[in-house]
Amino acid sequence: MGRAWREASPEARAVFDEADRVLAGRLPGGATLSALCVDGPAEVLNRTDVSQPAIYVCSVASWHGMLARWGAKDAVRAGVVAAAGLSLGEYTALHVAGAFSFRDGLELVALRGRAMQDAAEAAPSGMVALIGATEEQAAQICRETLAGHDGEVLVVANLNAPGQVVISGHRSACERACAADGPVARAGLRATPLPVAGAFHSPLMAPAARRLGDALAKIRIESMHATVVSNVTATPYAMHGAGVADQVRARLVEQLTAPVRWAQSCTWLAQGLWGGGTLGAGQPGGGVEFHELAPGKTLAGLMRRIEKAIRVQSHETPAD
């Protein structure tokens, strides 16, 4: 993860080096974040308390590498008008827009990852992708699964793209939903359990949300120079004014227990509406370029299912 950017770009390498200093002594086995990203082992890197800071750092590193190649010093000079990120990626989007420093963002995502890992270990839980489902179908499956099982949790957690909805909750509820004669099968849908630590974006993350709220209260949050779309509302944060910090803190806390409305967020970006104006005229996107930071190309794939007219350029490596 991030090896190509770290080796090719001094600016990207500087981001990894700073992360190694900030997180020194806090990662499993005393390893540096850079070493875990490049060499693994995968079972350690894939732990949510490690993968969250790793993904954040890789994304920001690729961003600084891209800025250098474009000859731009910051997002304003690069012409960034809007940003969004799926779940953890919202922290990168907020950082790029100037809401908080790289270091403060790293401290937040490191704590977020630890808090979510602890919450996941406190109750056996998981997430299931429903292929071909609508939000309404997914909600009905959750209701049917929970009937007669008071105290269990199963909720709609991610609305990633048309036909790709994720539900999240207690492991026993996930298993009943996916049983051969369960609600998913009766709805004529296909279910894929996800390899995650626990029930993210569900009420089972409430303990993590409280810890994150305490940390966010201590972080300095600034006005933003680009629009950022919230996962929770699929609408933009305020960019300026006294309420920006309170809004960012509230939405990031809510994000841990609320559904991620990614498809709606991308639709909002594609339409480009805010403040009575538009990103551009004509086709969706209006001439604005869409770029995906490292690692991976998942968001480009989702956009093809959300707004087919928009092409997303992924930047997994400098060659991209």
N, C-alpha and C positions, 0 to 999 in steps of 0.2 A: 504494500500500500504506500503510494507516494514516492517510491524509489526513483522513478524517472525524473520527477520534478526536483527531488532533493539533489540528484547528481548533476542535473543540467542547469539549474538556476541558483545562483548565489542568494537571490532574494527568497526563494522557497526554502533553501537550506537554513537561512537565518531564522525563519519561523520555527522550523523543527528544533533548531538549537535553543531558541528561547523556551520552547515547550519543555525540552529536556531539563533546563534549569528550574523552571517553575515546578515541575512535577518530580524533581529529584527525590528519591527515597520513598515515593508514594505508590509505586507500581509493583506488581508481583515480582518477587525474587530480586528486587532492587534494580530491575532492568530499566533502561531508558525507553522513552516512548519511541524514539527513532528506531532503536533496535527491534522492538516488538512489531513496529509497522513493517519493517523490511524482512526480518527473519522469523517472526512469530515466537513461539509456536501458535498455530491457528486456534487451538482450544483456549489459550490465554487471551489472544487478541480479540476473539469473538465474545468474551465476557462483556456484558454491557457496561461495567464500570471501567473497562479498558477501551472498548470500541468507541464509546462516545467521545472521549477526548481525542482519540486517534483520528476519527473521521473529521472532527472539527478542525484539528491541526492540519490534516491533509488538505481539506478544502481551502482554508485560509492560505496555506503555502502555495497551492496552485494559483490562487487569486493574485498573490504578490508576484508570482512568476509571470502570470499573464500581463499584469500591469507593466512590468519591466519590458516585456516584448512589444507591448503597444506603445511604449514611450510615455506612459501616463503615471503620474505620481500618486493618484488616488482615484476614488470612484467618481468624483465630480469631473475630473479631467478626462476620465475614460467615458464619460457620457452616460453613466448608469442612471436610469430613471425609475427603476423598480426592482425589487428583489423578493424572493420567497424561498422557503425551505421546508421540506417535509419532516415534521417532528423535530429531531435534533437539528436539522438543517436550518431551522428558523433562527437559531443562534448565529450561524454564519451570515445569514441574510441581514440580521440586525447589526452585526459587527460591520459588514461591508457598508451599510447605510449610515454608520457613524454613531449608533446608539450607545455602544460601549467599546472599550479597548479590547485588543486581542487577549491580553492577560486576564482581564476581568471575565471575558467570555470563557476562557479556558478554565478558570476557577469554578465558574458556574456549571459548565458541562461536566467537569470532573466530579463535583458534588452531586449533580443530577444523576450521573451514572451510578455512583455508589449508593445513593438513596433508592434508586429504582431497583438495583440489584438486591438491596436489603429487603425492600418491600416484596420483591418476587420470591425471595427465599422464605419469607414469613408465611406464605400460603401457596400450596401447589396450584399453579395456574398456567395459562398459555393463551395462544392466539391461533385463529383458524382463518384462512383465506377462503372466501366463498366465490367460486368462479361462475360468472354469469348472473350474479345476484344484483338486485337493486337495494337501495337503503331500506325500503319498505319490506321487502322480502327478508332481509337480514334481521330487521327488528322483529318480524313475526316469528322467525326461527328462534330468536332469543326468548320471546315470550312463551312459545310452546315448550322449549327446553326447560325453562324454569318452573313451569306449572307443577305445583305440588312439592317444590323444593325450596322452601323458605330459607333465607339466609345465604343462598348462593348468588353469584354474580355472573352474568353473561350479557354483554352490551355490544353495540356497534362501535368499533374503535377507529377504523380507517376507511375513508371513502377515496380510494386511490385513483380510480378511473372507472368509466362505464363498464360494468360487469366485473369489477374487482373491488369487493368489499371485505373487510376483515372484522371478525368478531373476537371478543376478548373477555376472559373471565376464569372462574375456577376450572381446574383441569377436569374434574368430574363432569362439569356442565359441557365443556368442550367435547369430551368423549361421548356424552349422550347425544349431543347435536349431530355428531358425525357417525353414529352407529348405523348399521346396515338398514335398520327400520326406523331411523331417527328423523327429525324434522328436515334436515338437509336433503336426505334421499326422497322424502315425501314431496318436497318442493321441486324435485327434478334437477337439483343443482349438484355441483361437485365441490368437495371440501379438501383443502390441503393444510394440515397442521404446520405451523411455522416454527423454525428452529430458534426460538427466542427464550429468554430467561423467565418471562412471566407475562402477566396480563397488563401490558402497557395500555395507556389511554382508557383505563377503566377505574371504577371506584376503589379497586384494590391498590391503586397507586396513591391513595390519599395520604398515607404517612410520608411518602416521598415528596408529595406536593407541599406539605407543611414545612419540611426541611428546606426545600427549595425557596419557599416564600421567605423564610428567615434569612437565607443567603442573599436573595434579591434585594431585600431591604437595605443591605449594606453596600450595594453596588451603585456607582454613579452612572446615571443614564441621561444621555444628552439628546437634544433635538436631532432629527435625521435630515440628511440631504437627498434622500431617495425614498420613494414609497415602499413600504414593506407590508405584505399581505399576511394577516394572521391566520394560522391554522384553525383556530377555534371559530372565528366568525366568517372566514373567507372574504373579508373586507379589509381595507387598509387601516393600519395604525394612524393616529394623528402624528404628523411630522414635527410640529412646533407647538409651543405653548406649555403652560404650567402642568397640564394633565398628562403629558407624554410619558413621564417616568411611571406614574401610577398605572397607566394603561398597559405599558409593557410588562410591568411586574404582575399585574392581575392576569393578563392573557397567558403568560408563560407558566404561571401556577395552574391555571385552568387547563392548559394543554395536557398536563399529565393525566387528567381524569376525564377529559372530554374527547369526542371524536376529532380526528384530523380530517378536515374537509379540503383535501388536496385537489380533487377534480374541480370543485367549485372555485378554489383559489386560482387554478390555471385558467379557468374560463374567465374569471375577472381580469387576469393579466391579458388574456387574448383580446378581450373587448376594450381594454385600456381605458376604462372610465374612472375618473376621479375629479372632484372639484369642478364638475361641469365641463371638463375638457376631455381630450382623448390623446392617447399615445400617438396616433396617426390616423390617416384616412384610408378608406378602401378596405382591403382584406383584413381579416383578423390579425392583430399585431401591428398593423399600420406602418410597416417599414422598419419597425424596431427589431433589433437582433436579440435572439434568446440564446444564452450561454449557460451550460451546466458545469459547475466546478467539480474537481476530482473529490472522492474516488468514484469510479463506475459511470454507467450510462443509463441508470434506471429511470431517471426523470425524463430523459429524452424519449424513452420507450413509452412511458405513461402519457406524455404529451401527444404522441401519435394516436393514442386512443381517445384523448380528450378533445383536441383541436387539430385535425389532420392537416389543416392548411399551414400550420406553424412547424418550421424546422428548428430543432434545438441542436446547437453545436456543443458536444461534450468535450471536456478537456482532461481526460484521464491521464494523458501524458503531454509533454511539450510538443510532440509531433502532431498532436490533434489540433 
